[in-house]
């Protein structure tokens, strides 16, 4: 059973962080990335 990341992990589309479940990934995105405007290409906050 190796590290399991490549088979069952999910990767954050913003920063590439790996999480075991979609729920964990969703919490991470809500905390760190929502409102940052990265996916929309909004650079006004930087």
HTML snippet that shows the backbone in 3Dmol.js (N, CA, C, O; Angstrom):
<script src="https://3Dmol.org/build/3Dmol-min.js"></script>
<div id="view" style="width:600px;height:400px;position:relative"></div>
<script>
const pdb = `
ATOM      1  N   UNK A   1       0.843  -1.205   0.000  1.00  0.00           N
ATOM      2  CA  UNK A   1       0.000   0.000   0.000  1.00  0.00           C
ATOM      3  C   UNK A   1       0.873   1.248   0.000  1.00  0.00           C
ATOM      4  O   UNK A   1       0.357   2.165   0.638  1.00  0.00           O
ATOM      5  N   UNK A   2       1.933   1.503  -0.485  1.00  0.00           N
ATOM      6  CA  UNK A   2       2.704   2.727  -0.611  1.00  0.00           C
ATOM      7  C   UNK A   2       2.195   3.904   0.206  1.00  0.00           C
ATOM      8  O   UNK A   2       1.648   3.719   1.293  1.00  0.00           O
ATOM      9  N   UNK A   3       2.370   5.088  -0.303  1.00  0.00           N
ATOM     10  CA  UNK A   3       1.921   6.270   0.435  1.00  0.00           C
ATOM     11  C   UNK A   3       0.454   6.557   0.182  1.00  0.00           C
ATOM     12  O   UNK A   3      -0.160   7.321   0.927  1.00  0.00           O
ATOM     13  N   UNK A   4      -0.124   5.958  -0.858  1.00  0.00           N
ATOM     14  CA  UNK A   4      -1.552   6.098  -1.109  1.00  0.00           C
ATOM     15  C   UNK A   4      -1.958   7.384  -1.788  1.00  0.00           C
ATOM     16  O   UNK A   4      -3.087   7.493  -2.266  1.00  0.00           O
ATOM     17  N   UNK A   5      -1.067   8.369  -1.846  1.00  0.00           N
ATOM     18  CA  UNK A   5      -1.451   9.659  -2.408  1.00  0.00           C
ATOM     19  C   UNK A   5      -1.803   9.563  -3.892  1.00  0.00           C
ATOM     20  O   UNK A   5      -2.794  10.146  -4.331  1.00  0.00           O
ATOM     21  N   UNK A   6      -1.008   8.842  -4.658  1.00  0.00           N
ATOM     22  CA  UNK A   6      -1.234   8.818  -6.097  1.00  0.00           C
ATOM     23  C   UNK A   6      -2.508   8.054  -6.453  1.00  0.00           C
ATOM     24  O   UNK A   6      -3.131   8.334  -7.478  1.00  0.00           O
ATOM     25  N   UNK A   7      -2.899   7.095  -5.616  1.00  0.00           N
ATOM     26  CA  UNK A   7      -4.078   6.309  -5.932  1.00  0.00           C
ATOM     27  C   UNK A   7      -5.361   6.942  -5.393  1.00  0.00           C
ATOM     28  O   UNK A   7      -6.373   7.000  -6.091  1.00  0.00           O
ATOM     29  N   UNK A   8      -5.310   7.418  -4.139  1.00  0.00           N
ATOM     30  CA  UNK A   8      -6.545   7.853  -3.503  1.00  0.00           C
ATOM     31  C   UNK A   8      -6.553   9.323  -3.123  1.00  0.00           C
ATOM     32  O   UNK A   8      -7.568   9.838  -2.654  1.00  0.00           O
ATOM     33  N   UNK A   9      -5.429  10.003  -3.320  1.00  0.00           N
ATOM     34  CA  UNK A   9      -5.365  11.396  -2.915  1.00  0.00           C
ATOM     35  C   UNK A   9      -5.979  12.333  -3.940  1.00  0.00           C
ATOM     36  O   UNK A   9      -6.173  11.975  -5.102  1.00  0.00           O
ATOM     37  N   UNK A  10      -6.281  13.540  -3.480  1.00  0.00           N
ATOM     38  CA  UNK A  10      -6.766  14.591  -4.375  1.00  0.00           C
ATOM     39  C   UNK A  10      -5.825  15.775  -4.247  1.00  0.00           C
ATOM     40  O   UNK A  10      -5.293  16.044  -3.170  1.00  0.00           O
ATOM     41  N   UNK A  11      -5.622  16.481  -5.353  1.00  0.00           N
ATOM     42  CA  UNK A  11      -4.651  17.574  -5.360  1.00  0.00           C
ATOM     43  C   UNK A  11      -5.358  18.912  -5.514  1.00  0.00           C
ATOM     44  O   UNK A  11      -6.274  19.054  -6.324  1.00  0.00           O
ATOM     45  N   UNK A  12      -4.926  19.883  -4.733  1.00  0.00           N
ATOM     46  CA  UNK A  12      -5.485  21.231  -4.817  1.00  0.00           C
ATOM     47  C   UNK A  12      -5.106  21.861  -6.157  1.00  0.00           C
ATOM     48  O   UNK A  12      -3.927  21.905  -6.508  1.00  0.00           O
ATOM     49  N   UNK A  13      -6.102  22.352  -6.911  1.00  0.00           N
ATOM     50  CA  UNK A  13      -5.806  22.972  -8.201  1.00  0.00           C
ATOM     51  C   UNK A  13      -5.096  24.318  -8.062  1.00  0.00           C
ATOM     52  O   UNK A  13      -4.522  24.821  -9.028  1.00  0.00           O
ATOM     53  N   UNK A  14      -5.134  24.901  -6.865  1.00  0.00           N
ATOM     54  CA  UNK A  14      -4.496  26.199  -6.654  1.00  0.00           C
ATOM     55  C   UNK A  14      -3.012  26.060  -6.330  1.00  0.00           C
ATOM     56  O   UNK A  14      -2.175  26.750  -6.913  1.00  0.00           O
ATOM     57  N   UNK A  15      -2.692  25.164  -5.397  1.00  0.00           N
ATOM     58  CA  UNK A  15      -1.311  25.125  -4.910  1.00  0.00           C
ATOM     59  C   UNK A  15      -0.685  23.747  -5.001  1.00  0.00           C
ATOM     60  O   UNK A  15       0.506  23.600  -4.729  1.00  0.00           O
ATOM     61  N   UNK A  16      -1.459  22.723  -5.379  1.00  0.00           N
ATOM     62  CA  UNK A  16      -0.892  21.397  -5.559  1.00  0.00           C
ATOM     63  C   UNK A  16      -0.771  20.581  -4.283  1.00  0.00           C
ATOM     64  O   UNK A  16      -0.188  19.497  -4.303  1.00  0.00           O
ATOM     65  N   UNK A  17      -1.306  21.076  -3.177  1.00  0.00           N
ATOM     66  CA  UNK A  17      -1.255  20.313  -1.927  1.00  0.00           C
ATOM     67  C   UNK A  17      -2.106  19.056  -2.053  1.00  0.00           C
ATOM     68  O   UNK A  17      -3.160  19.077  -2.688  1.00  0.00           O
ATOM     69  N   UNK A  18      -1.650  17.958  -1.448  1.00  0.00           N
ATOM     70  CA  UNK A  18      -2.376  16.698  -1.521  1.00  0.00           C
ATOM     71  C   UNK A  18      -3.217  16.466  -0.280  1.00  0.00           C
ATOM     72  O   UNK A  18      -2.774  16.733   0.837  1.00  0.00           O
ATOM     73  N   UNK A  19      -4.432  15.966  -0.476  1.00  0.00           N
ATOM     74  CA  UNK A  19      -5.325  15.618   0.615  1.00  0.00           C
ATOM     75  C   UNK A  19      -5.912  14.242   0.358  1.00  0.00           C
ATOM     76  O   UNK A  19      -6.010  13.802  -0.788  1.00  0.00           O
ATOM     77  N   UNK A  20      -6.303  13.563   1.439  1.00  0.00           N
ATOM     78  CA  UNK A  20      -6.779  12.188   1.312  1.00  0.00           C
ATOM     79  C   UNK A  20      -8.192  12.118   0.765  1.00  0.00           C
ATOM     80  O   UNK A  20      -8.544  11.159   0.079  1.00  0.00           O
ATOM     81  N   UNK A  21      -9.009  13.125   1.062  1.00  0.00           N
ATOM     82  CA  UNK A  21     -10.405  13.100   0.628  1.00  0.00           C
ATOM     83  C   UNK A  21     -10.812  14.423   0.014  1.00  0.00           C
ATOM     84  O   UNK A  21     -10.170  15.450   0.236  1.00  0.00           O
ATOM     85  N   UNK A  22     -11.890  14.390  -0.764  1.00  0.00           N
ATOM     86  CA  UNK A  22     -12.414  15.625  -1.343  1.00  0.00           C
ATOM     87  C   UNK A  22     -12.901  16.573  -0.257  1.00  0.00           C
ATOM     88  O   UNK A  22     -12.838  17.790  -0.426  1.00  0.00           O
ATOM     89  N   UNK A  23     -13.383  16.030   0.855  1.00  0.00           N
ATOM     90  CA  UNK A  23     -13.867  16.878   1.942  1.00  0.00           C
ATOM     91  C   UNK A  23     -12.717  17.693   2.540  1.00  0.00           C
ATOM     92  O   UNK A  23     -12.861  18.887   2.805  1.00  0.00           O
ATOM     93  N   UNK A  24     -11.576  17.031   2.749  1.00  0.00           N
ATOM     94  CA  UNK A  24     -10.417  17.743   3.277  1.00  0.00           C
ATOM     95  C   UNK A  24      -9.944  18.807   2.301  1.00  0.00           C
ATOM     96  O   UNK A  24      -9.597  19.919   2.698  1.00  0.00           O
ATOM     97  N   UNK A  25      -9.932  18.455   1.016  1.00  0.00           N
ATOM     98  CA  UNK A  25      -9.521  19.405  -0.006  1.00  0.00           C
ATOM     99  C   UNK A  25     -10.467  20.600  -0.039  1.00  0.00           C
ATOM    100  O   UNK A  25     -10.029  21.742  -0.178  1.00  0.00           O
ATOM    101  N   UNK A  26     -11.755  20.336   0.088  1.00  0.00           N
ATOM    102  CA  UNK A  26     -12.739  21.411   0.063  1.00  0.00           C
ATOM    103  C   UNK A  26     -12.535  22.376   1.231  1.00  0.00           C
ATOM    104  O   UNK A  26     -12.615  23.592   1.059  1.00  0.00           O
ATOM    105  N   UNK A  27     -12.272  21.830   2.417  1.00  0.00           N
ATOM    106  CA  UNK A  27     -12.021  22.692   3.580  1.00  0.00           C
ATOM    107  C   UNK A  27     -10.784  23.544   3.356  1.00  0.00           C
ATOM    108  O   UNK A  27     -10.773  24.730   3.687  1.00  0.00           O
ATOM    109  N   UNK A  28      -9.746  22.945   2.797  1.00  0.00           N
ATOM    110  CA  UNK A  28      -8.505  23.662   2.512  1.00  0.00           C
ATOM    111  C   UNK A  28      -8.750  24.816   1.549  1.00  0.00           C
ATOM    112  O   UNK A  28      -8.272  25.929   1.768  1.00  0.00           O
ATOM    113  N   UNK A  29      -9.499  24.545   0.482  1.00  0.00           N
ATOM    114  CA  UNK A  29      -9.783  25.582  -0.512  1.00  0.00           C
ATOM    115  C   UNK A  29     -10.620  26.695   0.109  1.00  0.00           C
ATOM    116  O   UNK A  29     -10.361  27.876  -0.121  1.00  0.00           O
ATOM    117  N   UNK A  30     -11.634  26.311   0.905  1.00  0.00           N
ATOM    118  CA  UNK A  30     -12.475  27.326   1.547  1.00  0.00           C
ATOM    119  C   UNK A  30     -11.650  28.225   2.455  1.00  0.00           C
ATOM    120  O   UNK A  30     -11.856  29.438   2.483  1.00  0.00           O
ATOM    121  N   UNK A  31     -10.714  27.635   3.199  1.00  0.00           N
ATOM    122  CA  UNK A  31      -9.918  28.417   4.148  1.00  0.00           C
ATOM    123  C   UNK A  31      -8.871  29.273   3.468  1.00  0.00           C
ATOM    124  O   UNK A  31      -8.691  30.437   3.826  1.00  0.00           O
ATOM    125  N   UNK A  32      -8.175  28.705   2.484  1.00  0.00           N
ATOM    126  CA  UNK A  32      -6.990  29.378   1.968  1.00  0.00           C
ATOM    127  C   UNK A  32      -7.157  30.041   0.612  1.00  0.00           C
ATOM    128  O   UNK A  32      -6.437  30.989   0.296  1.00  0.00           O
ATOM    129  N   UNK A  33      -8.086  29.563  -0.190  1.00  0.00           N
ATOM    130  CA  UNK A  33      -8.100  30.015  -1.582  1.00  0.00           C
ATOM    131  C   UNK A  33      -9.377  30.742  -2.010  1.00  0.00           C
ATOM    132  O   UNK A  33      -9.334  31.549  -2.938  1.00  0.00           O
ATOM    133  N   UNK A  34     -10.502  30.477  -1.360  1.00  0.00           N
ATOM    134  CA  UNK A  34     -11.733  31.143  -1.789  1.00  0.00           C
ATOM    135  C   UNK A  34     -11.605  32.646  -1.559  1.00  0.00           C
ATOM    136  O   UNK A  34     -11.206  33.090  -0.483  1.00  0.00           O
ATOM    137  N   UNK A  35     -11.947  33.416  -2.579  1.00  0.00           N
ATOM    138  CA  UNK A  35     -11.850  34.869  -2.476  1.00  0.00           C
ATOM    139  C   UNK A  35     -10.510  35.408  -2.954  1.00  0.00           C
ATOM    140  O   UNK A  35     -10.309  36.621  -3.025  1.00  0.00           O
ATOM    141  N   UNK A  36      -9.597  34.503  -3.280  1.00  0.00           N
ATOM    142  CA  UNK A  36      -8.284  34.961  -3.720  1.00  0.00           C
ATOM    143  C   UNK A  36      -8.299  35.388  -5.177  1.00  0.00           C
ATOM    144  O   UNK A  36      -7.417  36.121  -5.625  1.00  0.00           O
ATOM    145  N   UNK A  37      -9.310  34.926  -5.922  1.00  0.00           N
ATOM    146  CA  UNK A  37      -9.441  35.325  -7.307  1.00  0.00           C
ATOM    147  C   UNK A  37      -8.500  34.607  -8.257  1.00  0.00           C
ATOM    148  O   UNK A  37      -8.388  35.003  -9.417  1.00  0.00           O
ATOM    149  N   UNK A  38      -7.815  33.553  -7.796  1.00  0.00           N
ATOM    150  CA  UNK A  38      -6.822  32.893  -8.639  1.00  0.00           C
ATOM    151  C   UNK A  38      -7.440  32.273  -9.881  1.00  0.00           C
ATOM    152  O   UNK A  38      -6.908  32.431 -10.980  1.00  0.00           O
ATOM    153  N   UNK A  39      -8.564  31.564  -9.723  1.00  0.00           N
ATOM    154  CA  UNK A  39      -9.155  30.895 -10.870  1.00  0.00           C
ATOM    155  C   UNK A  39      -9.766  31.888 -11.849  1.00  0.00           C
ATOM    156  O   UNK A  39      -9.823  31.624 -13.050  1.00  0.00           O
ATOM    157  N   UNK A  40     -10.216  33.013 -11.345  1.00  0.00           N
ATOM    158  CA  UNK A  40     -10.835  34.007 -12.213  1.00  0.00           C
ATOM    159  C   UNK A  40      -9.795  34.909 -12.873  1.00  0.00           C
ATOM    160  O   UNK A  40     -10.125  35.697 -13.759  1.00  0.00           O
ATOM    161  N   UNK A  41      -8.547  34.793 -12.443  1.00  0.00           N
ATOM    162  CA  UNK A  41      -7.497  35.611 -13.029  1.00  0.00           C
ATOM    163  C   UNK A  41      -7.468  37.017 -12.479  1.00  0.00           C
ATOM    164  O   UNK A  41      -6.873  37.905 -13.089  1.00  0.00           O
ATOM    165  N   UNK A  42      -8.101  37.243 -11.331  1.00  0.00           N
ATOM    166  CA  UNK A  42      -8.149  38.568 -10.728  1.00  0.00           C
ATOM    167  C   UNK A  42      -6.864  38.832  -9.953  1.00  0.00           C
ATOM    168  O   UNK A  42      -6.611  38.195  -8.931  1.00  0.00           O
ATOM    169  N   UNK A  43      -6.066  39.754 -10.431  1.00  0.00           N
ATOM    170  CA  UNK A  43      -4.786  40.050  -9.790  1.00  0.00           C
ATOM    171  C   UNK A  43      -4.839  41.343  -8.957  1.00  0.00           C
ATOM    172  O   UNK A  43      -3.806  41.807  -8.474  1.00  0.00           O
ATOM    173  N   UNK A  44      -6.030  41.922  -8.788  1.00  0.00           N
ATOM    174  CA  UNK A  44      -6.111  43.214  -8.110  1.00  0.00           C
ATOM    175  C   UNK A  44      -5.804  43.121  -6.630  1.00  0.00           C
ATOM    176  O   UNK A  44      -5.540  44.144  -5.999  1.00  0.00           O
ATOM    177  N   UNK A  45      -5.831  41.915  -6.049  1.00  0.00           N
ATOM    178  CA  UNK A  45      -5.607  41.790  -4.616  1.00  0.00           C
ATOM    179  C   UNK A  45      -4.137  41.571  -4.282  1.00  0.00           C
ATOM    180  O   UNK A  45      -3.793  41.356  -3.120  1.00  0.00           O
ATOM    181  N   UNK A  46      -3.263  41.623  -5.294  1.00  0.00           N
ATOM    182  CA  UNK A  46      -1.848  41.348  -5.043  1.00  0.00           C
ATOM    183  C   UNK A  46      -1.017  42.590  -5.245  1.00  0.00           C
ATOM    184  O   UNK A  46       0.202  42.551  -5.078  1.00  0.00           O
TER     185      UNK A  46
END
`;
const viewer = $3Dmol.createViewer("view");
viewer.addModel(pdb, "pdb");
viewer.setStyle({}, {cartoon: {color: "spectrum"}});
viewer.zoomTo();
viewer.render();
</script>
